[in-house]
Amino acid sequence: MSEQVHIALRVEGMTCDGCARHVTEALKAVPGVEQAQVGSWRAGKATVVAKPGVTNADLVGAVQKAGYHAVLAERREVEPPRKVPAAGGQGYDLMTIGGGSAAFAAAIKAAELGARVAIVEKGTIGGTCVNIGCVPSKTLIKAAELCYHSAYPQFEGLTACPPPSDWQRVVQQKDELVAALRQGKYVDVAAVYPNITIIRGEAQLLGGRRVRVNGTVYEPEKILVATGSSPWAPSITGLQETGFLDSEQALSLDALPASMIIIGGGSIGLEFAQLFARFGVQVMVLENGPHVARAEEPEIGQALVRYLEDEKVRICTNVGITRVERRDGDYLVHTEANGKPEVCRAERLLVATGRRPNTGGFGLEEAGVRLGAKGEIVVNEYLQTTNPDIYAAGDCIGDPMYVYVAAYAGGLAAENALSGVGRIFDLTALPHVTFTDPQIASVGLTEEKAKQQGLRVQTAVLPLDHVPRALASRNTKGLIKLVAEEDTGRLLGAHVLAAEAGEVIQEATLAIRFGLSVQDLADTFHPYLTMVEGLKLAALTFKKDVSKLSCCAA
Ligand SMILES: Cc1cc2nc3c(=O)[nH]c(=O)nc-3n(C[C@H](O)[C@H](O)[C@H](O)COP(=O)(O)OP(=O)(O)OC[C@H]3O[C@@H](n4cnc5c(N)ncnc54)[C@H](O)[C@@H]3O)c2cc1C
């Protein structure tokens, strides 16, 4: 007999994240409940993992008492994970297709549950983040930042690191770091778990649970597709013929060009723009929308544009690109902005217009796995695909494409696949960071999105020249914007443009996750001369003029 039961309830009457929290807390308070989750109040569903003695009436009653209405949707036993291989010497409980962050998190979770796991990887172990994504880009960005800040005070008016030969040294150090982290965080980690096997080769789904790799056909009990994503380029006349750099190639250029055009003003485009500008490349960003950093608050995008322009990055918005050609070794990008044609010229062209899931050519549709409009794998809230034995996690299920989301999804999908525990994939209070200098970090709703959801909001914007840490560091570039619910003061969104904003955002993430108000932030101790004190000051701005406060916001 199973030691746990999974119970799903349909819950009526929830109208906001606060309701979802109340229902979750009411369910967690029932004796014998081990986990309770409401993925999103809109879905009107709660799931519980509990000891078998917990009755349906206990749970329905608890929800009722909290002020909502619940009915039973499903009750089943949670399967204990199998401890033995399913079939013969090649039997695996779980096979991951892909060997990146989602797959590794899944494999480790499965191994911890006692399952036997195979990771199938056709390229480089570790996938995008460690090899060609987060790690190499962030170490180059840091190098550019150090270079820029050390050059700046010594040479007045000079805003970039002069010797281009440094680039090769920096790339070499980046490659060394990537190799060390790949070994330490992936290859060595897999070796620690005796029940994880790495199979090098390309996986092909053959239908049902069958997978062919290097001519061998396996039939694992469950499959996790974690094949990641690849750079995507729009269809622009001449682009395919001229060729262009993608983010991976840009991280490993042999030599720095004199000039570069970047198509796309999202996170990756902006990070690369500043990185190359700081190494002395003349950079121009072409963005077809009205703003760069489109997902962010307009104040933040506008301020960042000013800072990048101060560093001689040219940023053009509302630009339509009519065609691309090559002449005399340069790229010519024919554009039109506000009815005016312009030809932009540069030595290199980088296209940073987003990524698309890797879901073609390995038998997904033949295996009964449905794909969405952008090629993403369609999954339910448990990350199960339309083939009940196949789960999917990471970039291949579409946005948001972040490594911490991929890893969370991989672990959750493995647990759901192997034990049927029924954990909901929950992206409530998901922060994200753009690693420009200053960084952009956000969590929760923007003012516009909150209003679109029919919420009545109030906002506070605090320029960083009110934050003692920024003044002491002589770097007041940036601002903090908070969005709160008008009636309750509940924090709905926090948007930070600041040096190390990525660290500051974590407090706001917890505040949103646990339903705190801006008054809670204002009433909480924040050490003096820290950047996170800016959150408290921004919270105080709802009621006070911070320019009239003394030190420590007294
Ligand atoms: C330039 C850049 C910077 C980034 N910076 C950040 C950042 O700062 N923070 C952040 O959170 N995220 C960042 N990301 C995003 C992050 O890297 C990805 O979200 C994450 O790596 C996705 O992990 P994954 O496991 O889904 O896929 P991947 O890590 O891409 O792994 C998929 C693997 O599947 C393999 N594969 C595909 N098909 C098959 C097949 N048929 N058979 C066998 N193997 C197959 C591929 O070879 C690949 O190794 C960045 C991405 C880029 C490109």
The ligand as a Gaussian input file, in Angstrom:
#p B3LYP/6-31G(d) Opt

LIG

0 1
 C       23.781000      33.905000     -24.455000
 C       22.855000      33.341000     -23.422000
 C       22.878000      33.813000     -22.141000
 C       22.032000      33.282000     -21.170000
 N       22.095000      33.797000     -19.908000
 C       21.277000      33.292000     -18.951000
 C       21.355000      33.781000     -17.618000
 O       22.162000      34.651000     -17.311000
 N       20.533000      33.260000     -16.685000
 C       19.616000      32.281000     -17.010000
 O       18.880000      31.847000     -16.134000
 N       19.524000      31.791000     -18.267000
 C       20.333000      32.272000     -19.235000
 N       20.259000      31.766000     -20.505000
 C       19.251000      30.710000     -20.800000
 C       19.724000      29.337000     -20.334000
 O       21.009000      29.090000     -20.834000
 C       18.744000      28.269000     -20.801000
 O       17.446000      28.611000     -20.350000
 C       19.073000      26.889000     -20.251000
 O       20.419000      26.570000     -20.499000
 C       18.158000      25.829000     -20.905000
 O       18.457000      24.559000     -20.375000
 P       17.808000      23.245000     -21.034000
 O       18.246000      22.107000     -20.186000
 O       16.383000      23.444000     -21.284000
 O       18.483000      23.113000     -22.477000
 P       20.007000      22.993000     -22.897000
 O       20.919000      23.360000     -21.807000
 O       20.134000      23.731000     -24.177000
 O       20.206000      21.432000     -23.145000
 C       19.617000      20.776000     -24.209000
 C       20.578000      19.701000     -24.702000
 O       19.839000      18.772000     -25.496000
 C       20.704000      18.252000     -26.482000
 N       19.860000      17.650000     -27.523000
 C       18.963000      18.259000     -28.335000
 N       18.350000      17.356000     -29.119000
 C       18.850000      16.142000     -28.784000
 C       18.600000      14.808000     -29.247000
 N       17.695000      14.536000     -30.188000
 N       19.319000      13.799000     -28.705000
 C       20.240000      14.025000     -27.734000
 N       20.510000      15.282000     -27.258000
 C       19.811000      16.316000     -27.786000
 C       21.479000      19.488000     -26.926000
 O       22.711000      19.110000     -27.522000
 C       21.687000      20.240000     -25.605000
 O       22.944000      19.948000     -25.019000
 C       21.119000      32.256000     -21.505000
 C       21.089000      31.740000     -22.805000
 C       21.949000      32.282000     -23.762000
 C       21.910000      31.714000     -25.157000

